[in-house]
């Protein structure tokens, strides 16, 4: 048996298991509408309940015969775990792609130009100008590991890495300046290169407290990219289903863990609070993360020691984003399974679901051309306009039927398409 014959047999077998690449692109609109109907906003509602205005942005390549990239948005939940929020398939990572993706994200999360969100990113191509255009007031952090990787091209030294990390982890301006001076003494060229990046993007001492997290690395998206790696070389709908099924299983698994927990705080928050009680922490820790530091704990204990009445327990001083009830509120929004392929088109349903199936035919990509820009989004404006047109046509047809009835004609029962 020849090698080419084995290769063709393997391709046929994979096509039978995972589906055909071209055919799945042809029914992508049907899949998008089915997905929107079955899951109208579970992840969005869960993120809003999270009380943390902090998200990571990243992209990862598709590996199949059709090039493209998956853009992902990931938040941090109450237990300091990842909370995948949104994903999209685009041609490549450009300013236009990021602008479109962030516009959709802003509409869903009700973000505006003056929103006080915090983004962490790897300074990918096109993302910084897209953020500056849509959300000029957001605080954005740069992944410290990627900063150091760029620095390492010129200077490779373990001690240099430790000094950079000391600068980034300092929580006060005074400690930051001291660490920066140590870096300058060790290697002045590396110091001059690093200070060209504003400290507000990579140093904890310059972070505001609105994100309630001191994260310096964009591991959030990289964890998700690793989890969906098994679907990136598959046909497009199989890939999207691979991601959806992972999210659905993850929410279920976290919910099981929540059901086993007791107490006012999440397990991670409880562990952090115990550590704060046992050891000293640097200043501004409470302000940056929302988690008590030893100085605050000592002040509370001193207040109780000197006879203060009705002083709440330590757990009540922790920011609500770490509370167990907040964690449970986030994961009560589940991702529902979708119907089989045969039920995507021509379904006989009443109400909005049936109307959506009548409307989806012939909708073109807003950016022109069939699937020139892979979008799993039908904008509200397009849907509303198509609904108006459809209702007008049905009303006109019913009026004709009534006119024929008045003239003595026979009206047959039929469905208008």
N, C-alpha and C positions, 0 to 999 in steps of 0.2 A: 504494500500500500504506500503510495507516494505521500510526501510531506504536505503537498498542496491539498490532496484529498482529505487528509486528517484535519488540516486547517479549515476547509470548507465545512466539514462535518461538525467541527467545534463551533463555528459561527452559527450554523443552523440550530445546534443544541442550545446555545446561549440565547438566540432569538426566540426559541420556544419557551425558555424559562423566564427571561427578563423582558421580552417584547422587542418589537422592531423600532429602530431609532426614528426612521422617517414617519412611520404610521403614528407613533406617539406624539411627534410634533404636530401632526395634522389634527389631533383631538385635544390639543392643549387648552383651547378655549373652554371646551366642555368640562375638562377637569377643573379649571379655575373656577367656573361657576358652581360646580358641585361642591368644591372645597369651601367657597364663600357661603354657600347656603347652609352647609352642615356645621360650619364653625364661624359664626359671624363676629367673633372677637374675644375668644377665650384668653389668649396670651395678652392682649391689650388690657383687658379688665384686671387680670392678675398683676400686671406690672403697675397699674395705677394704684392698686391696693398695697404695693410694696413700700411706699413712703420713702423711696430712695431715687432721687433724680440723677442717676448715674448709669451710663451705658458704654459698652465697648463696641467699636466698629472695625470690621476686617473683611477681607475677601480671600477666597481660595479657588483654585483652578478646577474646572471640569477636566476629566481625563479621557473621555470618549472621542469618537471621530468628529464630533461637532464641538468646536471650541467655545468657550464661555467661562464665566466666573460666577461663583455664588457669593453674594454679599450678605453678611450676617450682622445682626445687632443682638447683643447679649447684655443683660443686667445682672445685678447681684441681689440675691434674695436675703431674707432675714437671718438665715443661718450661714451667711457668707458663701453660699453655693451659687453656681451659675443659674441664670434664668433666661433662656433663649426667648427673644421677643419677636424677631422678624427675620425673614430671609427672602432673597430674590435672585433670579437668574438673569444675567445681563451678558452683552457681547464681550465687553472687557472693562477694566477698571479705569474709567476716565472721569473727567469733571462732569460731563453730561450724565453719565450713568449714576454717579453718586448724587448729583443734584436731583435727578428723578426719584431715586430711592429715598433720599432724605425728605423730599416733598411729601411722598406717600406716608412716611413715618411721622412727619409733623402733623399731617391731617388726622391720622389715627390717634396720636397722643395729645392733640390740641396744643402743639408747640407753636410759638410765635417768635418774631424777631427779637423780642425782649425776654424770652424764657431763660430762666436761671438753671439750665441743665449743665451737667458735666460729662464730656465725652473723653474717652481714652482711645488712642489710635496709634498706628505705627508709621504715620506720615506717608501713607500710600499716595500714589500718583492721583491727583485730582481731588482728593478728599478735603484738603485744607481750604482751597478756594471755594468749594461747594458749601462747607460749613460757614465760612466767612460771609458768603452771599445770603444764606438762608437764616442762620442763627448767629448774628454778630456778637451777641451778648453772652454766649455760653462759655463756660470754662473748659478748655480742652487740655488734656494731659498727653504727653508723649511717652510711649513705652520705654522704660529705662534700659531694658535689655537691647533694644534696637539702637538706642543712642550709643551704648557702649560697643555694640558690634561695629558701628561706623567708626568709632574712635579706635577700635582694635586694629583697623587696617593700617594705621600709622604707628600706634604704640601698643605693644603686647607685653603686659606685665601684670602679674597677680596683685602686686601691691597697689598698682594704679587702679585696678578694678575695685579694691577695697576702699580706696580713698573716694572714688566716685560714688560708691554706695553710701559712704558716711555722709557725704554732702547731701545726697538725696533723702536720706532717712532722718536728718536733723529736723526737729519739729519747731525750732525757734530761729529767728533771724540771726541771733548772736551765735548759736551753735553752728548754723549753716556757714556763716562767715569764717568762723574758726576752722571748720573742716575744709573750706575752700582755700584758705591760706596754707594749710598743710599740703593740699594738692599742688599749689603753686610752687612751694618749696621743693617738692619731689620732681615735678616736670612742668616747667613754665609753659611750654608749647601746648601741652594737653589742657592746661588751665585756660589758656587764651582761646583754644578751640571750643571748650565746653561753655564758657560764659557767653558765647555768641548765641546760645539757645536761652531764651528768657527762663529764669528759675521757676516762674509760675507754671511752666509746662512740665516740670520734672522733679521739683524739690518740695517736700512736705511742708517745709517752713513757710512756703509762699502759697499753699493751698488755702482756699476758703473752706468753711465748715459745712457748706450746703449739700455736699454729696454724702456725708456721713460714712466715708471710707477713706483710708489712706493708701489705697492700691497704687502701686507704681508700675506694674507690668500688665500688659494686655493679654494675660493668660486666659481670660474669659472666652474670647472668640477662638483662641487656639485649642482650648479644650473641646468646644463644639465642633470645630473643623476636624479634630481627630475622631470624634464620635461618628461623623457622617462620611468618613473616608470610604467606607464600603459601598456607598451609592454614587460616588462621583464619576465612576467609569461606566455607569449604566445608562440606558435610555432615559430621557428627561422625566417622564412621569414616574418611572420606577425610582429615580433619584429623589424626586419630590415626595413620593410616598415613603421612601426610606427615612427621610428627615421627619415627616409627620409622625410616623410610627415611633421613632425614637423619642420625640417630644411627648407623645401620648403615654408611652411606658414610663418615662422619667417622672412625669407629674403623678402617675399612679404610685410609683415607688416612694417618692417624697411624701405623698399623702399617708402611706403606711407608716413611715417613720414619724410623721407628725402625730398620728394616732397613738403612738407608744410613748410620747413625751408628756411630761408633767411639769408644772411650775410656770412662773410668769415669763421666763426667757427661753429662747431657743438653746439647744445644746451648745453650740459654738459660743454664743453670748454668755452663757453660764460659765463655761470654761475660762473665757477671757476675764470675766469679772473676778473669778477665783484667783487668777494670776495677778490681777491688779491689787487684790487684797494682800498678797504675799510679798510682792516686790515693788520697788519704786519704779515709776515711769516718768518720762520726760514731760515737760509742760506742753500745753495745748493738745494733749491727747484727747481729752474730752471734747474739746471744741472741734477737732478735725473729724473724729470718728463717731462721736455720740456715745462712746463707751467710757465709763468712769476711770479716772486715773487714781493713783494712791493718794495724791494730795487732796482730791475731792472726798475720797473715802475717809481720810483722817479728819477732815473738817466736819463731816457728818457725824462721825463717832464722837468728836469733841463736843459738838452741839448737844448730842444726847447725854454725854457725861456731865455736862453742866446744867442739866435739868430741863432742857427744851422738851415741850410736849408735842404730841401728834406729828412727830417726824416720820415721814414715810420710810419704808424699807429701802435698802440700797437698789433693789431691782427697779423700783419706780423712778429712780433718777436716770436710768438708762433710756436712751432715745427709743421711741415706740417702734422704730424700724427693726429692733432686735427682739421685740416681744413675740411670744409664741402665738398669740391670737392674730398678730399681723402675718406671721408665716402661714398660718392656717387659712387666712383670708386670701392670700396670694394663690395658693394651690387648690382652692375650692373650684376654680374655673378650669374645667376639663376640656380636652380636645376630643371631639366625637369622631368615631369611624365614619367613612363615607360609603356610599352605595357602590355596587359593582358597575363595571363599564356599561353593561346593557341598559342600565337605568339612568345614564347621564343624559341621553337624548330621547325626546318623544315621550317623556313620562306623563302620565295622566294624573296630575295633582291639582288640587284646588289652591287658589290664593297666590301668594308671591312666588312660591317655588315653580308653579306651572307657568306663570308669566315670564319668569327668568328664562325658562327653556325655550319659550317662543321668541324671546328677544335676542338670544345670544348669536343667532345665525347671521352671518354677514358683518359682524362687528370687526372693524379693522384696527390694527395697532395705531394708537394716537401719533406715533412718530413716523408713520408711513410704511407701506409695504407689508407683505405677509410675514409676520414674526421677525421683522428687522430688529426689534427690541423686545426681548422676551419679558412680557409683563403679565403677572398673575393678578391683575387688578383691573376691574371695570369701574370707572369713576362714577360717582353718584350723579353727576350732571348728565352723562350719557344715558344712564339707566332711566333717569327721570324723563328725559326728552323722548326716549323710545317708548316709555309707558304712555306718555301723552299721545304719541302718534298711533299706538296700538289701540288705545281706548277710543280715539276718534274714528278709526276705521271700523271698529266693532259697532260703535254707535250708529255710524252711517249705514252699515249693513242691516242692522236691526230696524232702522227706519224704513229702508227699502222693503224689508219683509212685511212690516206693518202696512205700508202702502199697497203692496200686492194683496194682503189679506182683505183690506177694505174694498179692493176692486173685485173680490170674489175668487182670487187665485189661490192655489194650493201652496202652502209654505212647508218645505221639508226641514226636518231637524238635521242640522249639520254643524260641524265645528269650523270656525273661521281661522285660517292660517295666513 
